[in-house]
Amino acid sequence: MTSMWDIKGRVAIVTGASSGIGDRFVRVLAAAGVQVVAAARRLDRLEALAAEVPGVLPMVCDVSDDEACRSLVQAAVDRFGRIDVLVNNAGLSDSPWKAEEEPFNAYREVIEVNLNACFVLAALVAPAMLAAGNGSIINIGSAHSFTGSAPNNQAAYVISKHAVVGLTRELGLQWAKRGVRVNAICPGYFETELTSEMFVQDSSGMAWITRNTPMRRPGELRELDGALLFLASDASSYVTAQTLVVDGGWTAR
């Protein structure tokens, strides 16, 4: 039974790796014996992560830049000769503007990072994966891939995360017969840089998360490990175009 979970020796790219879920995923994959290309904009954080965790190659990449994405994928192929796993984790959230007041450039920036970069990177890694007849692309959605964000006004974030689910289904279906699986993990509320203001103890934000989560608490980052390892490994060899929601029951209300 353990062999289907064995991913030792595989090669993965993780975007948004300088903090939060991305940092955690790099650590989990590296601990499982994966060679991980950790990508983000903040080189100092990536280098600190690589110094701490063996098997990590830090690479600066702004995922909203197509050529930077192309260079990232090419560097991974040049260094390791293959790409087995892509984790599209880089993400932004818009400020809580009302839709009629949100600057268009702020809206477009969120869509570019949260959605368009997922397509670009998936398309760039696909040739190597398709040639090998195997690969796993894991997009990071959100509980708000299925719900609105009210009372928080975050139109761009919600729209982009809904679209990530559609992207996952479409690419998963396009590549299903050719051995490349595309799935999504949709977390509920976990403490990251994007959500830190809501995690102040005894704050209204924390009270709102606790009250609206059926398990009556936010998630801990370690509780995403299983979903990541499942989708990155052969344990999910017959799973594609699906979303795995890890939200303490948030979306089942």
C-alpha positions as CSV (number, residue, x, y, z in Angstrom):
1,M,0.0,0.0,0.0
2,T,2.8,2.4,0.8
3,S,4.3,2.2,-2.7
4,M,1.5,4.1,-4.3
5,W,2.3,7.1,-2.1
6,D,6.1,6.9,-2.9
7,I,7.2,10.0,-4.8
8,K,10.9,9.9,-4.0
9,G,13.0,11.0,-6.9
10,R,10.3,13.0,-8.7
11,V,10.7,16.7,-9.7
12,A,8.2,19.4,-8.7
13,I,7.7,23.1,-9.3
14,V,5.9,25.0,-6.6
15,T,5.0,28.6,-7.2
16,G,4.3,31.1,-4.4
17,A,6.9,29.2,-2.4
18,S,8.2,32.1,-0.2
19,S,5.4,31.9,2.4
20,G,2.3,30.2,3.7
21,I,0.9,27.2,1.8
22,G,3.7,27.3,-0.8
23,D,6.4,27.2,1.8
24,R,4.7,24.3,3.5
25,F,4.2,22.4,0.3
26,V,7.9,22.7,-0.6
27,R,8.9,21.3,2.8
28,V,6.4,18.4,2.5
29,L,7.5,17.4,-1.0
30,A,11.2,17.7,-0.1
31,A,10.7,15.6,3.0
32,A,9.1,12.9,0.7
33,G,12.3,12.9,-1.4
34,V,11.2,15.2,-4.2
35,Q,13.6,17.6,-6.0
36,V,11.6,20.9,-5.6
37,V,12.0,24.0,-7.7
38,A,10.7,26.7,-5.3
39,A,9.5,29.7,-7.2
40,A,8.4,33.2,-6.0
41,R,9.4,36.8,-6.3
42,R,11.2,37.1,-3.0
43,L,14.7,35.6,-3.5
44,D,15.8,36.1,0.1
45,R,13.0,34.0,1.4
46,L,13.6,31.3,-1.2
47,E,17.3,31.1,-0.4
48,A,16.6,30.8,3.3
49,L,14.2,28.0,2.6
50,A,16.7,26.2,0.4
51,A,19.4,26.6,3.0
52,E,17.1,25.0,5.6
53,V,15.6,22.2,3.4
54,P,17.8,19.9,1.3
55,G,16.6,19.2,-2.3
56,V,15.2,22.7,-2.9
57,L,16.3,24.8,-5.9
58,P,15.2,28.5,-5.4
59,M,14.2,30.4,-8.5
60,V,12.9,34.0,-8.8
61,C,9.7,34.1,-10.9
62,D,6.9,36.6,-11.3
63,V,4.2,34.3,-12.6
64,S,2.4,37.2,-14.2
65,D,5.3,37.4,-16.6
66,D,5.0,34.8,-19.4
67,E,8.7,34.8,-20.2
68,A,9.6,34.4,-16.5
69,C,7.3,31.4,-16.4
70,R,9.0,30.0,-19.6
71,S,12.4,30.5,-18.0
72,L,11.3,28.8,-14.8
73,V,10.1,25.7,-16.6
74,Q,13.1,25.5,-18.9
75,A,15.5,25.8,-16.0
76,A,13.7,22.9,-14.2
77,V,14.0,20.7,-17.4
78,D,17.6,21.7,-17.9
79,R,18.5,20.9,-14.4
80,F,16.6,17.7,-13.8
81,G,15.5,16.5,-17.2
82,R,11.9,16.2,-16.3
83,I,8.9,17.7,-14.4
84,D,6.6,15.3,-12.6
85,V,4.5,17.7,-10.5
86,L,3.4,21.4,-10.9
87,V,1.8,23.1,-8.0
88,N,0.2,26.3,-9.1
89,N,0.0,28.0,-5.7
90,A,1.0,31.7,-6.3
91,G,-1.9,33.9,-5.5
92,L,-3.2,37.4,-4.6
93,S,-6.3,38.8,-3.0
94,D,-7.8,42.2,-3.8
95,S,-8.6,44.7,-1.1
96,P,-12.2,44.7,0.1
97,W,-13.4,47.1,-2.5
98,K,-17.0,47.3,-3.6
99,A,-17.1,46.1,-7.2
100,E,-18.1,49.5,-8.5
101,E,-15.1,51.1,-6.7
102,E,-12.4,48.6,-7.5
103,P,-9.6,49.9,-9.7
104,F,-9.5,47.9,-13.0
105,N,-5.8,47.4,-12.8
106,A,-6.1,45.8,-9.3
107,Y,-8.8,43.5,-10.6
108,R,-6.6,42.5,-13.6
109,E,-3.6,41.9,-11.5
110,V,-5.4,39.3,-9.3
111,I,-6.8,37.5,-12.4
112,E,-3.4,37.5,-14.0
113,V,-1.7,35.8,-11.0
114,N,-4.5,33.6,-9.7
115,L,-5.9,32.3,-13.0
116,N,-3.9,33.2,-16.1
117,A,-0.6,32.1,-14.6
118,C,-2.1,28.7,-13.8
119,F,-2.9,28.2,-17.5
120,V,0.4,29.5,-18.7
121,L,2.5,27.3,-16.4
122,A,0.3,24.2,-17.1
123,A,0.7,24.8,-20.9
124,L,4.5,25.2,-20.5
125,V,5.0,22.0,-18.4
126,A,2.6,19.9,-20.5
127,P,4.9,19.0,-23.4
128,A,7.5,17.4,-21.0
129,M,4.7,15.6,-19.1
130,L,2.9,14.5,-22.2
131,A,6.1,13.2,-23.7
132,A,6.7,11.1,-20.6
133,G,3.0,10.0,-20.5
134,N,2.8,11.0,-16.9
135,G,2.4,14.0,-14.7
136,S,0.3,15.8,-12.0
137,I,-0.7,19.4,-12.1
138,I,-2.2,20.7,-8.9
139,N,-4.0,24.0,-8.9
140,I,-4.8,25.8,-5.7
141,G,-8.3,27.1,-5.5
142,S,-10.3,28.1,-2.5
143,A,-13.4,27.5,-0.5
144,H,-14.4,30.6,-2.4
145,S,-14.2,28.7,-5.6
146,F,-17.7,27.7,-4.7
147,T,-19.0,30.6,-2.6
148,G,-19.0,34.4,-2.6
149,S,-16.8,36.2,-0.1
150,A,-19.4,38.3,1.6
151,P,-19.2,40.2,3.9
152,N,-15.7,40.6,2.5
153,N,-15.8,42.3,-0.9
154,Q,-13.2,40.5,-3.0
155,A,-14.6,40.2,-6.5
156,A,-11.4,39.5,-8.4
157,Y,-10.3,36.8,-5.9
158,V,-13.7,35.0,-6.0
159,I,-13.9,35.2,-9.8
160,S,-10.4,33.9,-10.2
161,K,-10.8,31.0,-7.8
162,H,-14.1,30.0,-9.4
163,A,-12.3,30.0,-12.8
164,V,-9.5,27.9,-11.5
165,V,-12.0,25.0,-11.0
166,G,-13.1,25.4,-14.6
167,L,-9.5,25.5,-15.8
168,T,-8.8,22.3,-13.8
169,R,-11.7,20.5,-15.4
170,E,-10.9,21.5,-18.9
171,L,-7.2,20.7,-18.8
172,G,-7.9,17.5,-16.9
173,L,-10.2,16.4,-19.7
174,Q,-7.9,17.5,-22.5
175,W,-4.9,15.5,-21.2
176,A,-6.7,12.6,-19.5
177,K,-6.0,10.1,-22.3
178,R,-2.3,11.1,-22.4
179,G,-1.4,10.4,-18.8
180,V,-1.4,14.0,-17.3
181,R,-3.7,14.5,-14.4
182,V,-5.0,18.0,-13.5
183,N,-6.7,18.5,-10.1
184,A,-7.2,21.3,-7.6
185,I,-7.0,21.6,-3.8
186,C,-9.5,24.1,-2.4
187,P,-8.6,25.2,1.1
188,G,-10.9,26.9,3.5
189,Y,-9.5,29.4,6.0
190,F,-5.8,28.8,6.9
191,E,-3.4,31.4,8.3
192,T,-1.2,32.8,5.6
193,E,-0.1,36.2,4.5
194,L,-3.3,36.7,2.7
195,T,-5.5,36.0,5.7
196,S,-3.3,37.1,8.6
197,E,-5.4,40.1,9.5
198,M,-8.3,37.8,10.2
199,F,-6.3,35.6,12.5
200,V,-5.8,38.0,15.3
201,Q,-7.0,36.3,18.5
202,D,-10.4,37.6,19.8
203,S,-10.9,39.6,16.6
204,S,-14.1,39.8,14.7
205,G,-12.4,38.0,11.8
206,M,-11.4,35.0,13.9
207,A,-14.9,35.0,15.4
208,W,-16.4,35.0,11.9
209,I,-14.2,32.1,10.7
210,T,-14.9,30.0,13.8
211,R,-18.7,30.7,13.7
212,N,-19.0,29.8,10.0
213,T,-16.8,26.8,9.9
214,P,-18.7,23.6,10.9
215,M,-15.6,22.2,12.6
216,R,-15.5,25.5,14.6
217,R,-11.9,26.3,13.9
218,P,-9.6,27.4,11.0
219,G,-7.4,24.8,9.4
220,E,-3.7,24.2,10.3
221,L,-1.3,24.1,7.3
222,R,-0.3,20.5,8.1
223,E,-3.9,19.5,7.4
224,L,-3.2,20.1,3.7
225,D,-0.3,17.7,3.5
226,G,-2.5,14.7,2.8
227,A,-4.3,16.3,-0.1
228,L,-1.0,17.4,-1.6
229,L,0.7,13.9,-1.3
230,F,-2.4,12.2,-2.6
231,L,-2.6,14.2,-5.8
232,A,1.2,14.3,-6.3
233,S,1.4,10.5,-6.0
234,D,0.1,7.4,-7.8
235,A,-2.4,7.1,-5.0
236,S,-4.6,9.3,-7.2
237,S,-3.7,7.7,-10.5
238,Y,-7.4,7.5,-11.5
239,V,-8.3,11.0,-10.4
240,T,-8.3,13.9,-12.8
241,A,-10.3,17.1,-13.4
242,Q,-11.5,17.0,-9.8
243,T,-11.4,19.4,-6.8
244,L,-10.5,18.3,-3.3
245,V,-12.0,20.7,-0.8
246,V,-10.2,20.9,2.6
247,D,-12.3,23.5,4.4
248,G,-13.6,22.0,7.7
249,G,-17.1,21.8,6.1
250,W,-17.3,25.5,5.0
251,T,-18.8,24.8,1.6
252,A,-21.2,22.1,2.8
253,R,-23.3,24.6,4.9
